[in-house]
Amino acid sequence: MHVKRTKKQEHFCLEWVKSENASDAYRLAYNAEGMSPAAINVAACRLLKNAKVALRIKELTARASAILERKFDITVERIGQELAKLAFFNPADLFDENGDMIQPCDLPKEVAAALHQVEVFEEFGVTATGKALIGYTKKVKWHDKKAAPEVLARWKGMLIERRETGKPGEFADLSDAELDAEIKACRAIMDASDAAKATGKQLVTSK
Protein backbone atom coordinates (compact mmCIF):
# COMPACT_ATOMS: atom_id res chain seq x y z
CA MET A 1 0.00 0.00 0.00
CA HIS A 2 1.45 3.32 -1.09
CA VAL A 3 1.41 5.98 1.61
CA LYS A 4 1.20 9.52 0.31
CA ARG A 5 3.43 12.17 1.83
CA THR A 6 4.06 15.77 0.90
CA LYS A 7 7.30 16.73 -0.83
CA LYS A 8 8.40 18.54 2.31
CA GLN A 9 7.70 15.50 4.46
CA GLU A 10 9.76 13.35 2.10
CA HIS A 11 12.56 15.93 2.15
CA PHE A 12 12.45 15.95 5.97
CA CYS A 13 12.71 12.15 6.09
CA LEU A 14 15.71 12.10 3.74
CA GLU A 15 17.52 14.79 5.71
CA TRP A 16 16.79 13.08 9.03
CA VAL A 17 18.29 9.80 7.82
CA LYS A 18 21.44 11.69 6.80
CA SER A 19 22.00 13.48 10.11
CA GLU A 20 19.49 12.02 12.62
CA ASN A 21 18.97 15.62 13.73
CA ALA A 22 15.28 16.50 13.56
CA SER A 23 15.75 20.27 13.92
CA ASP A 24 18.34 20.44 11.13
CA ALA A 25 16.16 18.26 8.90
CA TYR A 26 13.22 20.58 9.50
CA ARG A 27 15.27 23.67 8.62
CA LEU A 28 16.31 22.10 5.32
CA ALA A 29 12.85 20.82 4.38
CA TYR A 30 10.63 23.67 5.53
CA ASN A 31 10.71 27.45 5.56
CA ALA A 32 11.99 27.98 9.09
CA GLU A 33 13.06 31.60 8.70
CA GLY A 34 11.87 33.67 11.61
CA MET A 35 11.23 30.60 13.77
CA SER A 36 13.02 30.29 17.08
CA PRO A 37 15.13 27.17 17.79
CA ALA A 38 12.52 26.06 20.32
CA ALA A 39 9.70 26.40 17.79
CA ILE A 40 11.69 24.46 15.19
CA ASN A 41 12.35 21.71 17.72
CA VAL A 42 8.66 21.43 18.58
CA ALA A 43 7.63 21.33 14.90
CA ALA A 44 10.30 18.71 14.14
CA CYS A 45 9.18 16.52 17.05
CA ARG A 46 5.59 16.68 15.83
CA LEU A 47 6.73 15.54 12.40
CA LEU A 48 8.59 12.59 13.89
CA LYS A 49 5.36 11.53 15.62
CA ASN A 50 3.46 11.62 12.33
CA ALA A 51 2.69 8.02 11.37
CA LYS A 52 3.47 8.56 7.67
CA VAL A 53 6.77 10.26 8.45
CA ALA A 54 7.78 7.66 11.03
CA LEU A 55 7.04 4.83 8.59
CA ARG A 56 9.08 6.49 5.83
CA ILE A 57 12.04 7.09 8.15
CA LYS A 58 11.90 3.43 9.16
CA GLU A 59 11.92 2.37 5.50
CA LEU A 60 14.82 4.68 4.59
CA THR A 61 16.83 3.64 7.64
CA ALA A 62 16.40 -0.05 6.82
CA ARG A 63 17.40 0.59 3.21
CA ALA A 64 20.48 2.58 4.24
CA SER A 65 21.50 -0.13 6.71
CA ALA A 66 21.21 -2.82 4.04
CA ILE A 67 23.36 -0.79 1.64
CA LEU A 68 26.02 -0.23 4.29
CA GLU A 69 26.05 -3.92 5.23
CA ARG A 70 26.65 -4.90 1.61
CA LYS A 71 29.18 -2.17 0.89
CA PHE A 72 31.31 -2.62 4.01
CA ASP A 73 30.59 -6.31 4.66
CA ILE A 74 29.13 -5.60 8.09
CA THR A 75 28.70 -8.94 9.83
CA VAL A 76 28.70 -10.11 13.45
CA GLU A 77 32.05 -11.81 12.83
CA ARG A 78 33.66 -8.68 11.45
CA ILE A 79 32.35 -6.49 14.27
CA GLY A 80 33.86 -8.96 16.73
CA GLN A 81 37.19 -8.83 14.89
CA GLU A 82 37.27 -5.03 14.92
CA LEU A 83 36.47 -4.92 18.65
CA ALA A 84 39.22 -7.46 19.29
CA LYS A 85 41.75 -5.24 17.49
CA LEU A 86 40.96 -2.40 19.89
CA ALA A 87 40.78 -4.59 22.98
CA PHE A 88 44.07 -6.42 22.47
CA PHE A 89 46.11 -3.65 20.88
CA ASN A 90 49.67 -3.46 22.28
CA PRO A 91 51.29 0.01 22.09
CA ALA A 92 54.70 -1.68 21.78
CA ASP A 93 53.68 -2.80 18.29
CA LEU A 94 53.96 0.83 17.15
CA PHE A 95 57.76 0.71 17.40
CA ASP A 96 60.51 -1.22 15.63
CA GLU A 97 63.39 -3.09 17.27
CA ASN A 98 65.36 0.17 17.58
CA GLY A 99 62.59 1.94 19.45
CA ASP A 100 61.66 4.13 16.48
CA MET A 101 58.01 4.63 15.67
CA ILE A 102 56.89 2.77 12.57
CA GLN A 103 55.24 4.89 9.90
CA PRO A 104 51.43 4.48 10.07
CA CYS A 105 51.33 3.31 6.46
CA ASP A 106 53.75 0.48 7.32
CA LEU A 107 51.88 -0.75 10.40
CA PRO A 108 50.02 -4.07 10.26
CA LYS A 109 46.31 -3.54 9.67
CA GLU A 110 45.33 -4.88 13.08
CA VAL A 111 47.65 -2.35 14.76
CA ALA A 112 46.72 0.61 12.55
CA ALA A 113 43.03 -0.05 13.22
CA ALA A 114 43.54 0.78 16.90
CA LEU A 115 44.99 4.23 16.20
CA HIS A 116 42.76 7.22 16.68
CA GLN A 117 45.11 10.05 15.80
CA VAL A 118 48.75 10.67 14.90
CA GLU A 119 50.14 14.21 15.14
CA VAL A 120 53.59 15.24 13.95
CA PHE A 121 55.24 18.43 15.21
CA GLU A 122 58.33 20.00 13.71
CA GLU A 123 61.09 20.87 16.19
CA PHE A 124 63.41 23.76 15.44
CA GLY A 125 66.69 24.70 17.03
CA VAL A 126 69.48 27.24 16.64
CA THR A 127 72.49 26.09 14.64
CA ALA A 128 75.60 27.78 13.34
CA THR A 129 73.67 28.93 10.29
CA GLY A 130 70.62 30.08 12.28
CA LYS A 131 67.23 28.51 13.02
CA ALA A 132 66.85 25.09 11.47
CA LEU A 133 64.65 22.01 11.60
CA ILE A 134 66.28 19.54 13.99
CA GLY A 135 63.67 16.83 14.26
CA TYR A 136 60.07 15.80 14.80
CA THR A 137 57.86 15.01 17.79
CA LYS A 138 55.08 12.50 17.22
CA LYS A 139 51.97 12.33 19.37
CA VAL A 140 49.88 9.19 19.15
CA LYS A 141 46.37 8.54 20.45
CA TRP A 142 44.62 5.19 20.28
CA HIS A 143 41.03 4.19 20.81
CA ASP A 144 39.75 3.43 24.31
CA LYS A 145 41.22 0.07 25.32
CA LYS A 146 39.03 -0.10 28.40
CA ALA A 147 35.71 0.18 26.57
CA ALA A 148 36.43 -2.42 23.86
CA PRO A 149 37.10 -5.38 26.23
CA GLU A 150 33.98 -4.51 28.21
CA VAL A 151 31.84 -4.46 25.06
CA LEU A 152 33.33 -7.81 24.01
CA ALA A 153 32.76 -9.32 27.45
CA ARG A 154 29.13 -8.21 27.55
CA TRP A 155 28.64 -9.46 24.01
CA LYS A 156 29.99 -12.91 24.99
CA GLY A 157 27.91 -12.96 28.18
CA MET A 158 30.94 -12.80 30.48
CA LEU A 159 29.64 -9.87 32.52
CA ILE A 160 26.48 -10.04 34.59
CA GLU A 161 24.70 -6.95 35.80
CA ARG A 162 23.70 -7.51 39.40
CA ARG A 163 20.81 -5.62 40.96
CA GLU A 164 19.55 -5.57 44.52
CA THR A 165 15.90 -6.53 44.47
CA GLY A 166 15.16 -6.49 48.19
CA LYS A 167 14.14 -3.44 50.16
CA PRO A 168 16.82 -1.72 52.29
CA GLY A 169 17.24 -3.65 55.51
CA GLU A 170 14.98 -6.49 54.38
CA PHE A 171 17.62 -9.15 55.09
CA ALA A 172 19.26 -7.45 58.08
CA ASP A 173 17.47 -9.58 60.68
CA LEU A 174 18.08 -12.91 58.95
CA SER A 175 20.54 -15.38 60.40
CA ASP A 176 23.37 -16.83 58.29
CA ALA A 177 21.38 -20.00 57.82
CA GLU A 178 18.30 -18.09 56.70
CA LEU A 179 20.40 -16.04 54.26
CA ASP A 180 21.89 -19.22 52.82
CA ALA A 181 18.39 -20.60 52.36
CA GLU A 182 17.30 -17.42 50.54
CA ILE A 183 20.34 -17.58 48.27
CA LYS A 184 19.75 -21.25 47.46
CA ALA A 185 16.11 -20.53 46.67
CA CYS A 186 17.10 -17.70 44.33
CA ARG A 187 19.66 -19.91 42.63
CA ALA A 188 17.07 -22.63 42.14
CA ILE A 189 14.72 -20.13 40.49
CA MET A 190 17.51 -18.86 38.24
CA ASP A 191 18.50 -22.39 37.24
CA ALA A 192 14.89 -23.26 36.51
CA SER A 193 14.54 -20.07 34.47
CA ASP A 194 17.60 -20.96 32.39
CA ALA A 195 16.26 -24.45 31.82
CA ALA A 196 12.88 -23.06 30.80
CA LYS A 197 14.51 -20.73 28.30
CA ALA A 198 16.48 -23.62 26.82
CA THR A 199 13.34 -25.73 26.36
CA GLY A 200 11.07 -22.86 25.38
CA LYS A 201 8.77 -23.45 28.36
CA GLN A 202 7.33 -20.76 30.61
CA LEU A 203 8.53 -20.69 34.20
CA VAL A 204 5.85 -20.31 36.88
CA THR A 205 7.02 -19.42 40.37
CA SER A 206 5.12 -19.08 43.60
CA LYS A 207 6.04 -17.28 46.79
Buried (B, 14 or more C-beta within 10 A) or exposed (E): EEEEBEEBBBBBBBBBBEEEEBBBBBBBBBEBEEBEEEEBBBBBEEBBEBEBBEEBBEEBBEEEEEEEEEEEEEEEEEEBEBBBBBBEBEEEBBEEEEEEBBEEEEBEEBBBBBBEEBEEEEEEEEEEEEEEEEEEEEEBEBBEBEEBBBBBEEEEEEEEEEEEEEEEEEEEEEEEEEEEEBEEEEEEEEEBEEEEEEEEEEEEEEE
